[in-house]
Amino acid sequence: MSRVCEVCGKGTTFGNRIRRRGMAKAKGGVGRKTTGISSRAFKANLQTVKAKVGGAVKRVRVCAKCIRSGKVTKVS
């Protein structure tokens, strides 16, 4: 089971975590210095919901954005 929305295909994206030290110039310092960069993952906010898919009720993993926008009709 992969971390991908079954409606829009949103999944995990990757970026960087940047560590900095020092005081910003706007606050009277000499500027912020980068001391380290490491990779990180931005994971999609997936929820398992019962939804109507093709007339049948099925459990699907969809992102919160698809639930809010009404792309999925939830069944209680």
VOMARLO-741079 format. One record per residue: residue number from 1; x, y, z of N, C-alpha, C in turn. Coordinates in steps of 0.1 Angstrom, whole numbers, plus 2048, in hexadecimal, padded with zeros to 3 digits. Atoms other than C-alpha are relative to their C-alpha. Last residue first. Layout:
<node><resi>NUM</resi><n_east>X</n_east><n_north>Y</n_north><n_up>Z</n_up><ca_east>X</ca_east><ca_north>Y</ca_north><ca_up>Z</ca_up><c_east>X</c_east><c_north>Y</c_north><c_up>Z</c_up></node>
...
This chain:
<node><resi>76</resi><n_east>7FF</n_east><n_north>803</n_north><n_up>7F2</n_up><ca_east>72C</ca_east><ca_north>842</ca_north><ca_up>844</ca_up><c_east>7FC</c_east><c_north>7F2</c_north><c_up>804</c_up></node>
<node><resi>75</resi><n_east>80C</n_east><n_north>808</n_north><n_up>7FC</n_up><ca_east>732</ca_east><ca_north>846</ca_north><ca_up>81F</ca_up><c_east>803</c_east><c_north>7FD</c_north><c_up>80E</c_up></node>
<node><resi>74</resi><n_east>7FE</n_east><n_north>809</n_north><n_up>7F4</n_up><ca_east>74A</ca_east><ca_north>862</ca_north><ca_up>813</ca_up><c_east>7F3</c_east><c_north>7F9</c_north><c_up>803</c_up></node>
<node><resi>73</resi><n_east>80D</n_east><n_north>800</n_north><n_up>7F8</n_up><ca_east>746</ca_east><ca_north>870</ca_north><ca_up>7F0</ca_up><c_east>801</c_east><c_north>7F6</c_north><c_up>80B</c_up></node>
<node><resi>72</resi><n_east>804</n_east><n_north>80D</n_north><n_up>7FB</n_up><ca_east>769</ca_east><ca_north>877</ca_north><ca_up>7E3</ca_up><c_east>7F3</c_east><c_north>802</c_north><c_up>808</c_up></node>
<node><resi>71</resi><n_east>7FD</n_east><n_north>809</n_north><n_up>80B</n_up><ca_east>772</ca_east><ca_north>895</ca_north><ca_up>7CC</ca_up><c_east>7FD</c_east><c_north>7F2</c_north><c_up>804</c_up></node>
<node><resi>70</resi><n_east>80C</n_east><n_north>807</n_north><n_up>804</n_up><ca_east>760</ca_east><ca_north>8AB</ca_north><ca_up>7E6</ca_up><c_east>803</c_east><c_north>7F7</c_north><c_up>7F4</c_up></node>
<node><resi>69</resi><n_east>805</n_east><n_north>7FB</n_north><n_up>80C</n_up><ca_east>77C</ca_east><ca_north>8C5</ca_north><ca_up>7EA</ca_up><c_east>7F4</c_east><c_north>7F9</c_north><c_up>7FA</c_up></node>
<node><resi>68</resi><n_east>805</n_east><n_north>7F2</n_north><n_up>7FF</n_up><ca_east>781</ca_east><ca_north>8BD</ca_north><ca_up>80E</ca_up><c_east>7F9</c_east><c_north>805</c_north><c_up>7F4</c_up></node>
<node><resi>67</resi><n_east>80C</n_east><n_north>802</n_north><n_up>7F8</n_up><ca_east>785</ca_east><ca_north>897</ca_north><ca_up>808</ca_up><c_east>7FA</c_east><c_north>80E</c_north><c_up>802</c_up></node>
<node><resi>66</resi><n_east>80A</n_east><n_north>806</n_north><n_up>808</n_up><ca_east>79D</ca_east><ca_north>89E</ca_north><ca_up>7EB</ca_up><c_east>7F3</c_east><c_north>7FE</c_north><c_up>808</c_up></node>
<node><resi>65</resi><n_east>804</n_east><n_north>7F5</n_north><n_up>809</n_up><ca_east>7B2</ca_east><ca_north>8B6</ca_north><ca_up>800</ca_up><c_east>7F4</c_east><c_north>7FA</c_north><c_up>7F7</c_up></node>
<node><resi>64</resi><n_east>80A</n_east><n_north>7F7</n_north><n_up>7F9</n_up><ca_east>7B4</ca_east><ca_north>89D</ca_north><ca_up>81D</ca_up><c_east>7FA</c_east><c_north>80A</c_north><c_up>7F6</c_up></node>
<node><resi>63</resi><n_east>7FB</n_east><n_north>7F5</n_north><n_up>7F9</n_up><ca_east>7C5</ca_east><ca_north>883</ca_north><ca_up>806</ca_up><c_east>7F5</c_east><c_north>809</c_north><c_up>806</c_up></node>
<node><resi>62</resi><n_east>801</n_east><n_north>7F3</n_north><n_up>807</n_up><ca_east>7B4</ca_east><ca_north>863</ca_north><ca_up>7FD</ca_up><c_east>806</c_east><c_north>80B</c_north><c_up>808</c_up></node>
<node><resi>61</resi><n_east>7F6</n_east><n_north>7F6</n_north><n_up>7FA</n_up><ca_east>7BA</ca_east><ca_north>83F</ca_north><ca_up>807</ca_up><c_east>800</c_east><c_north>80C</c_north><c_up>7F8</c_up></node>
<node><resi>60</resi><n_east>7F6</n_east><n_north>7FA</n_north><n_up>809</n_up><ca_east>79B</ca_east><ca_north>82B</ca_north><ca_up>7FC</ca_up><c_east>809</c_east><c_north>809</c_north><c_up>809</c_up></node>
<node><resi>59</resi><n_east>7F7</n_east><n_north>7F9</n_north><n_up>7F8</n_up><ca_east>783</ca_east><ca_north>812</ca_north><ca_up>80E</ca_up><c_east>80B</c_east><c_north>806</c_north><c_up>7F6</c_up></node>
<node><resi>58</resi><n_east>7F3</n_east><n_north>806</n_north><n_up>7FF</n_up><ca_east>767</ca_east><ca_north>808</ca_north><ca_up>7F6</ca_up><c_east>809</c_east><c_north>809</c_north><c_up>809</c_up></node>
<node><resi>57</resi><n_east>7F9</n_east><n_north>7FA</n_north><n_up>7F5</n_up><ca_east>742</ca_east><ca_north>80D</ca_north><ca_up>7F3</ca_up><c_east>80D</c_east><c_north>7F9</c_north><c_up>802</c_up></node>
<node><resi>56</resi><n_east>7FE</n_east><n_north>809</n_north><n_up>7F5</n_up><ca_east>735</ca_east><ca_north>804</ca_north><ca_up>7D0</ca_up><c_east>808</c_east><c_north>807</c_north><c_up>80B</c_up></node>
<node><resi>55</resi><n_east>80C</n_east><n_north>805</n_north><n_up>7FB</n_up><ca_east>725</ca_east><ca_north>81B</ca_north><ca_up>7B6</ca_up><c_east>801</c_east><c_north>7F6</c_north><c_up>80C</c_up></node>
<node><resi>54</resi><n_east>807</n_east><n_north>807</n_north><n_up>80A</n_up><ca_east>745</ca_east><ca_north>821</ca_north><ca_up>7A3</ca_up><c_east>7F3</c_east><c_north>7F9</c_north><c_up>805</c_up></node>
<node><resi>53</resi><n_east>7F8</n_east><n_north>801</n_north><n_up>80C</n_up><ca_east>758</ca_east><ca_north>82B</ca_north><ca_up>7C2</ca_up><c_east>7F9</c_east><c_north>7F7</c_north><c_up>7F6</c_up></node>
<node><resi>52</resi><n_east>807</n_east><n_north>806</n_north><n_up>80B</n_up><ca_east>743</ca_east><ca_north>837</ca_north><ca_up>7E0</ca_up><c_east>809</c_east><c_north>800</c_north><c_up>7F3</c_up></node>
<node><resi>51</resi><n_east>805</n_east><n_north>7F7</n_north><n_up>80A</n_up><ca_east>75A</ca_east><ca_north>83E</ca_north><ca_up>7FD</ca_up><c_east>7F9</c_east><c_north>7F8</c_north><c_up>7F5</c_up></node>
<node><resi>50</resi><n_east>809</n_east><n_north>807</n_north><n_up>808</n_up><ca_east>765</ca_east><ca_north>82F</ca_north><ca_up>81E</ca_up><c_east>7F9</c_east><c_north>809</c_north><c_up>7F6</c_up></node>
<node><resi>49</resi><n_east>80E</n_east><n_north>7FD</n_north><n_up>7FF</n_up><ca_east>783</ca_east><ca_north>843</ca_north><ca_up>829</ca_up><c_east>7F7</c_east><c_north>7F6</c_north><c_up>7F8</c_up></node>
<node><resi>48</resi><n_east>807</n_east><n_north>80B</n_north><n_up>805</n_up><ca_east>7A8</ca_east><ca_north>83D</ca_north><ca_up>830</ca_up><c_east>7F1</c_east><c_north>802</c_north><c_up>803</c_up></node>
<node><resi>47</resi><n_east>80A</n_east><n_north>806</n_north><n_up>7F6</n_up><ca_east>7B9</ca_east><ca_north>85E</ca_north><ca_up>834</ca_up><c_east>7F9</c_east><c_north>7F4</c_north><c_up>7F9</c_up></node>
<node><resi>46</resi><n_east>80A</n_east><n_north>80A</n_north><n_up>805</n_up><ca_east>7D8</ca_east><ca_north>86A</ca_north><ca_up>823</ca_up><c_east>7F7</c_east><c_north>7FB</c_north><c_up>80B</c_up></node>
<node><resi>45</resi><n_east>809</n_east><n_north>802</n_north><n_up>7F5</n_up><ca_east>7EA</ca_east><ca_north>88B</ca_north><ca_up>82C</ca_up><c_east>7F5</c_east><c_north>7F6</c_north><c_up>7FB</c_up></node>
<node><resi>44</resi><n_east>80D</n_east><n_north>7FC</n_north><n_up>803</n_up><ca_east>806</ca_east><ca_north>889</ca_north><ca_up>812</ca_up><c_east>7F7</c_east><c_north>7FC</c_north><c_up>80C</c_up></node>
<node><resi>43</resi><n_east>809</n_east><n_north>80B</n_north><n_up>803</n_up><ca_east>829</ca_east><ca_north>885</ca_north><ca_up>81F</ca_up><c_east>7F2</c_east><c_north>805</c_north><c_up>7FF</c_up></node>
<node><resi>42</resi><n_east>80C</n_east><n_north>7FA</n_north><n_up>7FE</n_up><ca_east>844</ca_east><ca_north>8A0</ca_north><ca_up>81B</ca_up><c_east>7F5</c_east><c_north>7F6</c_north><c_up>7FD</c_up></node>
<node><resi>41</resi><n_east>80B</n_east><n_north>804</n_north><n_up>808</n_up><ca_east>865</ca_east><ca_north>88E</ca_north><ca_up>81E</ca_up><c_east>7F3</c_east><c_north>807</c_north><c_up>804</c_up></node>
<node><resi>40</resi><n_east>80C</n_east><n_north>804</n_north><n_up>7F9</n_up><ca_east>886</ca_east><ca_north>89B</ca_north><ca_up>82A</ca_up><c_east>7F5</c_east><c_north>7FD</c_north><c_up>7F7</c_up></node>
<node><resi>39</resi><n_east>80D</n_east><n_north>802</n_north><n_up>807</n_up><ca_east>8A9</ca_east><ca_north>8A0</ca_north><ca_up>81E</ca_up><c_east>7F5</c_east><c_north>7FC</c_north><c_up>809</c_up></node>
<node><resi>38</resi><n_east>803</n_east><n_north>80F</n_north><n_up>801</n_up><ca_east>8C5</ca_east><ca_north>8AF</ca_north><ca_up>832</ca_up><c_east>7F3</c_east><c_north>7FF</c_north><c_up>7F9</c_up></node>
<node><resi>37</resi><n_east>80B</n_east><n_north>803</n_north><n_up>808</n_up><ca_east>8D6</ca_east><ca_north>8D1</ca_north><ca_up>830</ca_up><c_east>7FE</c_east><c_north>7F1</c_north><c_up>7FF</c_up></node>
<node><resi>36</resi><n_east>803</n_east><n_north>80E</n_north><n_up>805</n_up><ca_east>8ED</ca_east><ca_north>8DE</ca_north><ca_up>84A</ca_up><c_east>7F4</c_east><c_north>7FF</c_north><c_up>7F8</c_up></node>
<node><resi>35</resi><n_east>7F6</n_east><n_north>809</n_north><n_up>7FA</n_up><ca_east>8FD</ca_east><ca_north>8FE</ca_north><ca_up>859</ca_up><c_east>7FE</c_east><c_north>7F1</c_north><c_up>7FC</c_up></node>
<node><resi>34</resi><n_east>804</n_east><n_north>80E</n_north><n_up>802</n_up><ca_east>8EC</ca_east><ca_north>919</ca_north><ca_up>844</ca_up><c_east>80B</c_east><c_north>7F7</c_north><c_up>806</c_up></node>
<node><resi>33</resi><n_east>7F6</n_east><n_north>809</n_north><n_up>808</n_up><ca_east>8F5</ca_east><ca_north>93B</ca_north><ca_up>851</ca_up><c_east>7FA</c_east><c_north>7F2</c_north><c_up>800</c_up></node>
<node><resi>32</resi><n_east>801</n_east><n_north>80E</n_north><n_up>7FD</n_up><ca_east>8DB</ca_east><ca_north>956</ca_north><ca_up>85B</ca_up><c_east>809</c_east><c_north>7F7</c_north><c_up>7F7</c_up></node>
<node><resi>31</resi><n_east>806</n_east><n_north>808</n_north><n_up>80A</n_up><ca_east>8E6</ca_east><ca_north>97A</ca_north><ca_up>858</ca_up><c_east>7FF</c_east><c_north>7F1</c_north><c_up>805</c_up></node>
<node><resi>30</resi><n_east>7F8</n_east><n_north>800</n_north><n_up>80C</n_up><ca_east>8FD</ca_east><ca_north>992</ca_north><ca_up>86A</ca_up><c_east>7FA</c_east><c_north>7F7</c_north><c_up>7F6</c_up></node>
<node><resi>29</resi><n_east>7F5</n_east><n_north>809</n_north><n_up>800</n_up><ca_east>8E4</ca_east><ca_north>99A</ca_north><ca_up>886</ca_up><c_east>808</c_east><c_north>801</c_north><c_up>7F3</c_up></node>
<node><resi>28</resi><n_east>7F3</n_east><n_north>7FA</n_north><n_up>7FC</n_up><ca_east>8CF</ca_east><ca_north>9B9</ca_north><ca_up>88C</ca_up><c_east>80C</c_east><c_north>7F6</c_north><c_up>800</c_up></node>
<node><resi>27</resi><n_east>800</n_east><n_north>7FF</n_north><n_up>7F2</n_up><ca_east>8AC</ca_east><ca_north>9A9</ca_north><ca_up>88A</ca_up><c_east>80D</c_east><c_north>806</c_north><c_up>806</c_up></node>
<node><resi>26</resi><n_east>80B</n_east><n_north>7F7</n_north><n_up>7FC</n_up><ca_east>8A8</ca_east><ca_north>9B0</ca_north><ca_up>865</ca_up><c_east>7FF</c_east><c_north>802</c_north><c_up>80F</c_up></node>
<node><resi>25</resi><n_east>7FC</n_east><n_north>7F2</n_north><n_up>802</n_up><ca_east>8CA</ca_east><ca_north>9A0</ca_north><ca_up>85F</ca_up><c_east>7F6</c_east><c_north>80A</c_north><c_up>805</c_up></node>
<node><resi>24</resi><n_east>804</n_east><n_north>7FA</n_north><n_up>80C</n_up><ca_east>8BD</ca_east><ca_north>97F</ca_north><ca_up>86E</ca_up><c_east>805</c_east><c_north>80F</c_north><c_up>7FF</c_up></node>
<node><resi>23</resi><n_east>80B</n_east><n_north>7F7</n_north><n_up>800</n_up><ca_east>8D0</ca_east><ca_north>970</ca_north><ca_up>88B</ca_up><c_east>7FD</c_east><c_north>807</c_north><c_up>7F3</c_up></node>
<node><resi>22</resi><n_east>7FE</n_east><n_north>7F2</n_north><n_up>801</n_up><ca_east>8E6</ca_east><ca_north>952</ca_north><ca_up>88A</ca_up><c_east>7F3</c_east><c_north>808</c_north><c_up>800</c_up></node>
<node><resi>21</resi><n_east>7FD</n_east><n_north>7F9</n_north><n_up>7F4</n_up><ca_east>8E1</ca_east><ca_north>92E</ca_north><ca_up>882</ca_up><c_east>803</c_east><c_north>80E</c_north><c_up>7FE</c_up></node>
<node><resi>20</resi><n_east>7FA</n_east><n_north>7F3</n_north><n_up>801</n_up><ca_east>8D0</ca_east><ca_north>91A</ca_north><ca_up>867</ca_up><c_east>804</c_east><c_north>805</c_north><c_up>80E</c_up></node>
<node><resi>19</resi><n_east>7FC</n_east><n_north>7FB</n_north><n_up>7F2</n_up><ca_east>8C6</ca_east><ca_north>8F6</ca_north><ca_up>861</ca_up><c_east>807</c_east><c_north>80D</c_north><c_up>7FE</c_up></node>
<node><resi>18</resi><n_east>7F4</n_east><n_north>7F7</n_north><n_up>800</n_up><ca_east>8B5</ca_east><ca_north>8EF</ca_north><ca_up>83F</ca_up><c_east>802</c_east><c_north>805</c_north><c_up>80F</c_up></node>
<node><resi>17</resi><n_east>801</n_east><n_north>7FA</n_north><n_up>7F3</n_up><ca_east>89E</ca_east><ca_north>8D1</ca_north><ca_up>83B</ca_up><c_east>80D</c_east><c_north>808</c_north><c_up>802</c_up></node>
<node><resi>16</resi><n_east>7F4</n_east><n_north>7FF</n_north><n_up>7F8</n_up><ca_east>89C</ca_east><ca_north>8C9</ca_north><ca_up>816</ca_up><c_east>7FC</c_east><c_north>806</c_north><c_up>80E</c_up></node>
<node><resi>15</resi><n_east>7FA</n_east><n_north>7F3</n_north><n_up>7FF</n_up><ca_east>881</ca_east><ca_north>8BC</ca_north><ca_up>7FF</ca_up><c_east>80C</c_east><c_north>800</c_north><c_up>809</c_up></node>
<node><resi>14</resi><n_east>7F4</n_east><n_north>7FE</n_north><n_up>7F8</n_up><ca_east>86F</ca_east><ca_north>89D</ca_north><ca_up>7F4</ca_up><c_east>806</c_east><c_north>80E</c_north><c_up>7FF</c_up></node>
<node><resi>13</resi><n_east>7F6</n_east><n_north>7F8</n_north><n_up>807</n_up><ca_east>84C</ca_east><ca_north>895</ca_north><ca_up>7E9</ca_up><c_east>80C</c_east><c_north>803</c_north><c_up>809</c_up></node>
<node><resi>12</resi><n_east>7F5</n_east><n_north>7FB</n_north><n_up>7F9</n_up><ca_east>836</ca_east><ca_north>878</ca_north><ca_up>7F5</ca_up><c_east>809</c_east><c_north>808</c_north><c_up>7F7</c_up></node>
<node><resi>11</resi><n_east>7F8</n_east><n_north>809</n_north><n_up>7F8</n_up><ca_east>816</ca_east><ca_north>872</ca_north><ca_up>7E2</ca_up><c_east>80B</c_east><c_north>808</c_north><c_up>808</c_up></node>
<node><resi>10</resi><n_east>7F6</n_east><n_north>7F9</n_north><n_up>7F8</n_up><ca_east>7F9</ca_east><ca_north>884</ca_north><ca_up>7D1</ca_up><c_east>808</c_east><c_north>7F6</c_north><c_up>809</c_up></node>
<node><resi>9</resi><n_east>7F2</n_east><n_north>805</n_north><n_up>802</n_up><ca_east>7E9</ca_east><ca_north>86D</ca_north><ca_up>7B7</ca_up><c_east>80A</c_east><c_north>807</c_north><c_up>808</c_up></node>
<node><resi>8</resi><n_east>7F8</n_east><n_north>7F6</n_north><n_up>807</n_up><ca_east>7C8</ca_east><ca_north>881</ca_north><ca_up>7B5</ca_up><c_east>80F</c_east><c_north>7FC</c_north><c_up>7FD</c_up></node>
<node><resi>7</resi><n_east>808</n_east><n_north>7F7</n_north><n_up>808</n_up><ca_east>7AE</ca_east><ca_north>867</ca_north><ca_up>7BE</ca_up><c_east>809</c_east><c_north>809</c_north><c_up>7F7</c_up></node>
<node><resi>6</resi><n_east>806</n_east><n_north>807</n_north><n_up>80B</n_up><ca_east>7C1</ca_east><ca_north>849</ca_north><ca_up>7CC</ca_up><c_east>7F8</c_east><c_north>808</c_north><c_up>7F7</c_up></node>
<node><resi>5</resi><n_east>80E</n_east><n_north>7FE</n_north><n_up>801</n_up><ca_east>7D8</ca_east><ca_north>85F</ca_north><ca_up>7E1</ca_up><c_east>7FA</c_east><c_north>7F9</c_north><c_up>7F4</c_up></node>
<node><resi>4</resi><n_east>805</n_east><n_north>7F8</n_north><n_up>80C</n_up><ca_east>7FA</ca_east><ca_north>850</ca_north><ca_up>7E3</ca_up><c_east>7F1</c_east><c_north>801</c_north><c_up>801</c_up></node>
<node><resi>3</resi><n_east>806</n_east><n_north>7F4</n_north><n_up>7FA</n_up><ca_east>80D</ca_east><ca_north>842</ca_north><ca_up>802</ca_up><c_east>7FC</c_east><c_north>80A</c_north><c_up>7F4</c_up></node>
<node><resi>2</resi><n_east>7F8</n_east><n_north>7F5</n_north><n_up>801</n_up><ca_east>811</ca_east><ca_north>81F</ca_north><ca_up>7F4</ca_up><c_east>7FA</c_east><c_north>80D</c_north><c_up>805</c_up></node>
<node><resi>1</resi><n_east>808</n_east><n_north>7F4</n_north><n_up>800</n_up><ca_east>800</ca_east><ca_north>800</ca_north><ca_up>800</ca_up><c_east>809</c_east><c_north>80C</c_north><c_up>800</c_up></node>
